[in-house]
Amino acid sequence: MVDDSIVRGTTSGHIVSLLREAGAKEVHMRVSAPPFLFPCFYGTDIDSQENLIACQHSVQEIAEMIGVDSLGYLPVGDLCKLTGNDNYCSACFDGHYPTRIPSDTRKSRFEQRLSEKKQS
């Protein structure tokens, strides 16, 4: 099984269960991104480390939690091999943010402002 990322692990666990129910004897998963270790403030919708499974658990623990026989991630050092250069944002993987981190990082910060406008 190949997936683009594991953020919380809930979707992966569900898919693995479906594969097992369909008769898969083994499920080996490879992820085409490094583990998400830091919040993303640029559109990936990850606002805190507490929601990131890789911040709380080792690769082996995640494999056990989602029910796969083996789990492998793309090493963060290999990102530049994919892009051909080092001019990309890797903040959610390595914590090196290209801009200042916002002071208000709540996911709903924009929705609340729109709601306040509607009440006026």
Residue, then its C-alpha position, 0 to 999 in steps of 0.5 A: m500500500v502506498d499513501d502520500s502521507i500519514v497525519r493522524g493515522t485514522t485513515s490509514g488504519h481504516i484502509v488497512s482494516l478494509l484490506r485485511e477484511a478483503g483477504a490480504k495476508e500481509v500489508h506493507m505500507r510506504v509513505s511518499a513523504p517524511p513523517f509530519l513532525f511539525p504544524c503546517f501553517y501554509g495550507t496542509d491543515i495541521d495546526s498543532q503537534e498533538n494531532l500528529i501521530a509521528c510526534q507521539h509514536s515511533v515508526q514501529e508503534i505507528a505500524e502496530m497502531i494502523g495494523v501494517d506488517s511494515l511501514g516506511y517513510l521517505p527520508v526528509g533528506d531525500l526531498c531535494k532529490l525529488t525536487g532537483n533543488d532545495n528551494y521548497c518548504s519542508a517545515c512540517f517535516d523538519g521544523h525550518y519555517p521559511t516565514r515567521i510562525p503566526s501568533d494565532t495558529r488555530k485552524s478556525r481563526f478565519e471562520q470565527r472572524l467571518s462569523e463575527k462579521k455575520q453577527s454585525 
